[in-house]
Every structure is written in structure tokens, then in C-alpha cells.
Amino acid sequence: MPDISLTTVVVLCLAALAAGWIDAVVGGGGLLLLPALLLGLPAGTSAASALGTNKAVAVVGTTGAAVTYARKAPVDVGTAVRIGLAALVGSSTGAFFAAGMSTDVLKPVIMVVLLAVAAFVILRPAFGTAPAPGPATGRQVLSAIGLAGLGIGFYDGLIGPGTGTFLVLTLTAVLHLDLVTASAIAKIVNCCTNAGALAMFAWQGEVLWRLAALMAVFNLAGGMLGARTALKKGSGFVRIVLLTVVFALVANLAYEQWLA
């Protein structure tokens, strides 16, 4: 593990806790966790190491949230697994191309996709408030496999932050789910994307395992608590958290990019 101060380790663990909660409620915990790693890791640490460590932490919290959701939410596990297998392929491919990516490229890209998410949610106030009218059709499932599985899976392996949020939005739009059910399925799919990307980063030697193990404990606690909160509070609460997180992170990334 690189030489990191105790204060920085504590801050990273608290970021992992908060990211786990956010990721379980609405997705996008990596939008907090990855910038924290990029800022907290010593100068000279590669962007790929930050990405790989982020995946090692996130896969634990996401799995905990997925198990919590599956026990209490009406999840179509079969559909989720099919999308997840496609996401596994997509994320492994994306991670393969991520090794050469510069840290300077990450922040502007994340800001653009965040603003797009915020605009979509604001312009569609009824989005994700009603339950699905019935089981998803074959065409809907195939669309979800292509968009949420292969497409967002590739993005997750390549960059990562916001994957859970994009999964929730895509699954809600394509399968006509409410936000809570979409969050539940997104967690299962996200487990696959995280696992695929982590396997590739581990193979490339780009994971700081000791730091990741410590942060993962906090991320797991946050993920399980966040899933329980979303199940209890419902889709309206998830929507509010989504917009709050998006705007807070856009402001933070803009400050780091141009003012800090």
C-alpha cells in the first residue's frame, strides 16, 4: 500500500461509508468514492490503480445492497442475471482499455454525464414513480441487455462513476419500473459489472488490496443501510437523493477542475 497518512485513510473510509449508502439508494456512489481516491492517493499513483481500488471496494458494498434488496423487493432475478452477464462482458472490456486513461480525462467526462442525468430527471417529474404495468416483454429485456448490460457495463469498466445511477435510469425507462425496483435490479447488475472490471484490474496489478479491504468494510455497512432506507422511504425519496447527489458532485468536481 502507498504511504498514506492515518487522517487520509480515515477520510477514505468515511467516503466509502457514504458512497455505499448513496450507491444503494440511487446508484452513483463511485462519483464520491473515485474522486476521494484520486485526491487521497499519493502523487504518481496511476488512474488505473484508483479505478481498480474503487472496484474492489464497490463490489463488496454493492453485493451487500443487492442481497438486502433481493430479500424484500419484487426483483426479477432471472432478468437481472441476464443483464448482469452482459454487463460482466462489457465491464471487462472497458477495464481492458482503462489502463492508459489519464486522470485529467475523468473529471470533465463525469461532469458532463452528471449534468445530463440531472436534466433528464428534472424534465421528467413523473419518471419512476409508478410500478411496472406487467412483466417485461422479450424486446424490452433485449434492449436492457444491450443498453444496461453491454453499454453501461463497458462504461463502468472504462470510467465507472455513475454506473449505478445510469443503470437505475435505463432500467426504469426500458423496463418501465419504479425507482425502488430499478435500484434493486441495478444492484444485481452492478455486482456483475464490478466483478468483471475488478478481475481485469487485478490481472493488470492495479488494485491496492490492503486499502481496499479496509474501505470495503465501511462500504458494505453503507450499502446495506442504504438499501433498507430506500425500501422504507420509496421512489419519491430516491428521486430527491438522486438530484441532491448529482448537483453536489457537479459543484465539487467543477471546483476541483477550475478553482482549486
N, C-alpha and C positions, 0 to 999 in steps of 0.2 A: 504493500500500500504506500502511496506517496506520503511525504512528510506533511501532514495536515494538523493544524492546531486543534486542541480539545474544543475550543469555542466553535470552530468551523464544523467539527463533527457533530456537536450538539445542534447547531443550526440546521445542518443537513438532515438529521434525524427528525427534527420538528417539521421540516419541509416535507419529508417522506410521510409523516403522520397526516398532515393537512392534505397532501396530494392524494393519499389513499382515500380520504373522506370525499374529496371533490370528485375523484375518478369514479367512485361507486355511485354517487348521486347522479352525476350528469356526464361523466367522462371528462377527459382533458386534464387529468392530474399531472401528466407529463409536462404541461405548459407551466407548471410551478416547479416540478422536480428537476427537469432538464436545465432550465436557466440557473437554478440553485447549484447544480453540479458544475455547470460551465463557469460560474463565478467563484465557487468554492474550491475547486481543484487547483493545484499549483500551476503556475505559468509553464507552458510547454507540454502540458497534458493534451493528448490529441482529442479532437472532437469525437472520434470513434470510441475512445475509452469512456468518455462521458455518456455517449449513446448506449454503449454496452452495459455500463454500470446501471444506467437508468432502467434498462430492460430487466436486468437481474433483480432489481428492487420491485419493479412494477408487476412482474409475473406472480409474485407472492401475494401482493395486495389484491390483484385482480382475481386470482383464484379464490381467495377468501370471500370476496364480494360475490363472485359467481355462485359459490356454494350457498351463501346466505340467501341470495335471490331465488335460487332453484328450489329451496325448501318452502318458500312462501309465495312466490309469484307464479302466475299461469304461463310457464315457459314451454314452448315447443322445442324440446331438446333436440329432436331429430333435425329440424330445420337449422337450429343454431349450430349443430355439429357439422352439417354440410357446408354452411357458410364458413365455419371456422377452419375446416380443412383447406378450402380455397385460400383463406387468409393466411394459413401457415405457409403455403407455397408463395404467395405474394410477398409476405414479410421477409422470408428467407432470401428471396431475390432482391428485394430492396436493400436489405442489410449487406448483401454482397457488394453493392455499388456505393455503400455509405462510407467505406473506409477512407476514400480520398476526399471526402467533403470537408470544406473549411468551416470553422466555427462562424466566420463572418457571414456566411451564406444563410445560416439557420434563422437568426433573429428576424430579418426582413420577411422571409418566407412565412414564418409563424404569424407575424403581424397581419399580413395580407389575408391569410386564411381565417384568422380570428375575426377580422372585420367583416368578411363575407358571411361567416356564421351569425354574427350579431345582426346584420342587416336582414338575413333570411328570417330569423326568429321574430324580429320586431315587425316585419311586414306581414307575418302570418300569425296573428294573435291566437287563433284557434288551433294552431298546429300542435298535435299530440295531446289534445285534451279529451278526445273520445276514444273508447275502446274499439278494437277491430270489429267490423260487421260480421266476420266469419273467418274460417280458415283461409290461409293464403293460397292463391292459385299456383299452378306449376310455373306459369310465366313470371309471377311475382317472385317466387323463390329463385328462379334462374337469374332474374335481374339483381336480386340481393346477393347471390353468389358472385356475380360479375363485379358489381359496384362495391358492395361492402366487403366481400371476400378478397378477390384479386386486387381490385383498385386500391381500397383503403389499406389492405394488407401490405401492398407494395409501399405506400406512403409511410406506414408505420415502421417498416424496416429501414427505409431511407432516412426519415427525419424523426417521426414518432409523436411529438406532442400534438394533442388534439385528436388523436385517433379515436378515443372513446366517445368524444363529442360528435365527431363525424359519423361514427357508427350509429349512435343514437338517432341523429338526424336522418341518415339514409334509411335505416330500418323503419323509422316512423313513417317516412314518406313512401317507401316502396311497398312495405307490408301493411300499411295503414294501422299502425299500433299506437296505443297511448304511450306517453313518455316513460312511464314506470316500467311497462312490459318491454319496451325497446331497450331500456337501460339494462334490464335483466338479461336479455338475449345478447346485447352488446358485450357484457362481461364475459360470457362464454366464448364468443368470437375473439374477444381481446386476449383471452388466455392463449389462444392458438397463435395470434399474431406476435404476442410477446415471446412465446416459446420458440417460434421459428426464427425470429430476429436474434434472440439470445443465443440459440445454437450456433448461428453464423458468427456472431461477435466472439463467442467463446472459442470457436475454432480458429479465429484470427488472433486470439490472445488479447482481446480488447475489453476485458472485464476486470474491474478492481474488486475481487471477490470478498475480501475481509470487510471493506467499507460497505459493499452491497449487502452482505449478510446482516450487519448491524442495522442498516437503514430499513431492510426488508421487514424486520420485526415491527417497527413503527408503522410502516406502510400497510401491513396486514391488519393491525389494530384499527387504523383509519378506514380501511376498506370495508371491514365487517360492520363498523359503526355507521358508515355512510349508507350502506345497503339497508340497514334497519331504519335509518332516518327517512330514506326515500320511500320505502314501503309504507311507513306510517303517515308521512305528510302528503303523498300523492303528486300528480303531474303538475299542479299549479306551483307547488314548492320547487319542483325540479326546474321548471321554466325560469323562475326568479333566480335560482342559484346559477343557472346557465348564463344568463345575461350579466349577472354581477361578476362572475368569474371572468367572462370574456373581456368586459370593459376594464376591469382592474389589471388584467395581464397585458392588454394592449397599452395601457398607460405606463406600466412598468417597463415593458420592452422598448417603448418609444423613448423613455427617459434614458435607459441604458445605451440605446443606439446613438442618440444625438445630443444628449445633455450631460451625461455623466463624464 
